[in-house]
Amino acid sequence: MAKRAEQQMAIELRKLGKSYREIRSVLGVSKSTLSYWLRPFPLSMERLREVRDWNRKRIENYIATRRKKKEELLHQIYSEQEKVILPLSDRELFLGGLFLYWGEGAKSMRGEISISNTNPGIIKAFIQWAQQILKVDRGRIIVKLQLYSDMNPQKEMGIWAKELDIPLSQFRSPYFKTSKFNSLTYRRGFGHGTCNVFVRDATLAKKVFMALKVFENYFNGL
């Protein structure tokens, strides 16, 4: 009798246009049972569209709410870290630049310091470090791009010149890869090739490399 009463209740709710999810929330019966009971009572096409659209809207609202919460959390964390990190002293910039160079800079000991990256932020950090800490005149900084074969060199050099605030007169002819940028399946990021900036100064290079040696010995416990 209880099952018959539940079935009758399910049918009545179905006639009111309730979805399986809504009926299950009232009766607590399985979806398969409802499917058997309500097979003769399908929802109208109009009501099906309403249920489908409501579900989509609910999902979109849920995603938007999660995204907003995530953004708010990241903004809060960013603000906290900004207070911890900034402002940077010259010593902190010097050490930060050394760590950057240790990870990304060239170690060839050819009488120059140089760094290559696709991220303009990293290149700008190196330039600021070279200028502010190592006292390198901006006019001595040389730029050379590594581009894909289907890239326009004048266009790309112009973009990097504007981004770095360095005149084209300090750029050298770019190196071209044989592969094409348009053939890449993964193209996130700045998307204008790899930028190499360098300063030719044997004395400065020795100072940087010996400072890196101090780092290496320290972390190796020597």
C-alpha positions as CSV (number, residue, x, y, z in Angstrom):
1,M,0.0,0.0,0.0
2,A,2.8,2.4,0.8
3,K,4.4,1.8,-2.6
4,R,1.0,2.4,-4.3
5,A,0.6,5.6,-2.4
6,E,4.1,6.7,-3.4
7,Q,3.4,5.8,-7.0
8,Q,0.2,7.8,-7.0
9,M,1.9,10.8,-5.4
10,A,4.7,10.5,-8.1
11,I,2.1,10.6,-10.8
12,E,0.3,13.6,-9.3
13,L,3.6,15.5,-9.1
14,R,4.5,14.5,-12.6
15,K,1.1,15.9,-13.9
16,L,2.1,19.1,-12.2
17,G,5.2,19.2,-14.4
18,K,7.8,18.1,-11.8
19,S,11.1,16.6,-13.0
20,Y,12.5,13.3,-11.7
21,R,15.0,15.2,-9.5
22,E,12.1,17.2,-7.9
23,I,10.0,14.1,-7.4
24,R,12.9,12.2,-5.9
25,S,13.5,15.0,-3.4
26,V,10.0,14.6,-2.1
27,L,9.6,10.8,-2.2
28,G,13.1,9.5,-1.9
29,V,12.6,6.7,-4.5
30,S,15.2,5.7,-7.1
31,K,15.3,7.1,-10.6
32,S,14.8,3.7,-12.1
33,T,11.6,3.3,-10.1
34,L,10.3,6.7,-11.2
35,S,11.2,5.8,-14.8
36,Y,9.0,2.7,-14.5
37,W,6.1,4.4,-12.8
38,L,6.1,7.6,-15.0
39,R,6.7,6.1,-18.4
40,P,3.1,6.9,-19.5
41,F,3.5,10.4,-18.2
42,P,6.2,12.2,-20.1
43,L,6.8,15.9,-19.7
44,S,5.7,18.3,-22.4
45,M,8.3,19.6,-24.8
46,E,7.8,23.1,-23.3
47,R,8.4,21.8,-19.7
48,L,11.4,19.8,-20.9
49,R,12.9,22.9,-22.2
50,E,12.2,24.8,-19.0
51,V,13.9,22.0,-16.9
52,R,16.9,21.8,-19.3
53,D,17.3,25.6,-19.3
54,W,16.9,25.8,-15.5
55,N,19.6,23.2,-15.0
56,R,21.9,25.0,-17.4
57,K,21.3,28.3,-15.7
58,R,21.9,26.7,-12.3
59,I,25.2,25.2,-13.5
60,E,26.3,28.6,-15.0
61,N,25.4,30.4,-11.8
62,Y,27.3,27.8,-9.8
63,I,30.4,28.2,-12.0
64,A,30.2,32.0,-11.8
65,T,29.9,31.9,-8.0
66,R,32.9,29.6,-7.7
67,R,34.9,31.8,-10.1
68,K,34.0,34.9,-8.1
69,K,35.0,33.3,-4.8
70,K,38.3,32.1,-6.4
71,E,39.1,35.5,-7.7
72,E,38.3,37.1,-4.4
73,L,40.5,34.6,-2.6
74,L,43.4,35.2,-5.0
75,H,43.0,39.0,-4.7
76,Q,43.2,38.7,-0.9
77,I,46.3,36.5,-1.1
78,Y,47.9,38.9,-3.6
79,S,47.3,41.9,-1.4
80,E,48.8,40.0,1.6
81,Q,51.9,39.0,-0.5
82,E,52.2,42.5,-1.9
83,K,52.5,43.9,1.6
84,V,55.1,41.3,2.5
85,I,57.3,41.7,-0.6
86,L,57.1,45.4,-1.5
87,P,59.0,47.7,-1.4
88,L,62.2,46.0,-2.4
89,S,65.5,47.2,-1.1
90,D,68.6,47.4,-3.4
91,R,70.0,44.3,-1.6
92,E,66.8,42.4,-2.1
93,L,66.8,43.4,-5.8
94,F,70.4,42.3,-6.1
95,L,69.7,38.9,-4.5
96,G,66.5,38.5,-6.5
97,G,68.3,39.2,-9.7
98,L,71.0,36.7,-8.9
99,F,68.4,34.0,-8.3
100,L,66.7,34.9,-11.6
101,Y,70.1,34.8,-13.4
102,W,71.0,31.5,-11.7
103,G,67.8,30.0,-13.1
104,E,67.4,31.6,-16.4
105,G,70.7,33.4,-17.4
106,A,73.5,32.1,-19.7
107,K,76.5,30.6,-17.9
108,S,78.9,30.4,-20.8
109,M,81.6,32.8,-19.4
110,R,82.0,34.5,-22.7
111,G,82.5,37.9,-21.3
112,E,78.9,38.8,-21.2
113,I,75.7,38.4,-19.2
114,S,72.5,37.5,-21.0
115,I,69.1,36.0,-20.4
116,S,66.5,34.5,-22.8
117,N,62.8,34.1,-22.3
118,T,59.4,34.4,-24.0
119,N,57.9,36.3,-21.0
120,P,58.5,40.0,-21.2
121,G,58.2,40.4,-17.5
122,I,61.3,38.3,-16.9
123,I,63.2,40.3,-19.5
124,K,62.2,43.5,-17.9
125,A,63.2,42.2,-14.5
126,F,66.7,41.5,-15.8
127,I,67.0,44.9,-17.5
128,Q,65.9,46.7,-14.2
129,W,68.4,44.5,-12.3
130,A,71.2,45.4,-14.8
131,Q,70.4,49.1,-14.7
132,Q,69.6,49.7,-11.1
133,I,71.8,47.2,-9.3
134,L,74.7,46.5,-11.7
135,K,74.8,50.1,-13.0
136,V,74.7,49.1,-16.7
137,D,73.9,52.0,-19.0
138,R,70.6,51.2,-20.9
139,G,72.2,52.0,-24.2
140,R,74.6,49.1,-23.8
141,I,71.8,46.5,-23.6
142,I,71.6,44.5,-26.8
143,V,68.4,42.6,-27.9
144,K,68.2,39.6,-30.3
145,L,65.0,37.7,-31.0
146,Q,64.5,34.1,-31.8
147,L,61.5,33.8,-34.1
148,Y,59.5,31.2,-36.1
149,S,59.9,31.1,-39.8
150,D,56.4,32.5,-40.5
151,M,56.8,35.6,-38.2
152,N,57.4,39.1,-39.5
153,P,60.7,40.3,-38.1
154,Q,60.0,44.0,-38.3
155,K,56.6,43.6,-36.6
156,E,58.0,41.4,-33.8
157,M,61.0,43.6,-33.2
158,G,58.7,46.6,-33.0
159,I,56.5,44.8,-30.5
160,W,59.5,43.9,-28.3
161,A,61.0,47.4,-28.6
162,K,57.8,49.0,-27.4
163,E,57.4,46.4,-24.6
164,L,60.9,46.8,-23.3
165,D,61.3,50.5,-24.1
166,I,64.5,49.9,-26.0
167,P,65.1,51.5,-29.4
168,L,65.4,49.3,-32.5
169,S,69.0,50.5,-33.0
170,Q,69.9,48.2,-30.1
171,F,68.4,45.2,-31.8
172,R,70.4,42.7,-33.8
173,S,69.1,40.6,-36.7
174,P,66.8,37.8,-35.4
175,Y,67.5,34.1,-35.6
176,F,64.7,32.1,-37.3
177,K,63.6,28.6,-36.4
178,T,62.7,26.3,-39.2
179,S,59.3,25.5,-37.6
180,K,56.2,27.7,-38.0
181,F,54.4,29.5,-35.2
182,N,51.0,28.7,-36.7
183,S,51.8,25.0,-36.6
184,L,52.2,25.0,-32.8
185,T,49.3,23.3,-30.9
186,Y,50.2,25.1,-27.7
187,R,50.6,28.9,-28.0
188,R,49.7,30.4,-24.7
189,G,51.7,33.4,-23.4
190,F,53.1,36.5,-25.0
191,G,53.4,34.8,-28.4
192,H,56.1,36.9,-30.0
193,G,59.1,34.6,-30.0
194,T,62.0,34.3,-27.6
195,C,63.8,37.5,-26.5
196,N,67.5,37.4,-25.6
197,V,69.0,40.5,-24.0
198,F,72.7,40.7,-23.2
199,V,75.4,43.1,-22.0
200,R,79.0,42.6,-23.2
201,D,81.3,43.3,-20.2
202,A,83.9,40.8,-19.1
203,T,84.5,42.4,-15.7
204,L,80.8,42.5,-14.9
205,A,80.3,38.9,-16.1
206,K,83.1,37.7,-13.7
207,K,81.4,39.5,-10.8
208,V,78.0,37.9,-11.6
209,F,79.4,34.4,-12.1
210,M,81.4,34.6,-8.9
211,A,78.3,35.8,-7.0
212,L,76.5,32.8,-8.4
213,K,79.4,30.6,-7.2
214,V,78.9,32.0,-3.7
215,F,75.2,31.0,-3.9
216,E,76.0,27.5,-5.2
217,N,78.6,26.9,-2.4
218,Y,76.2,28.2,0.2
219,F,73.3,25.9,-0.8
220,N,75.7,23.0,-1.2
221,G,77.0,23.5,2.3
222,L,80.5,24.4,1.3
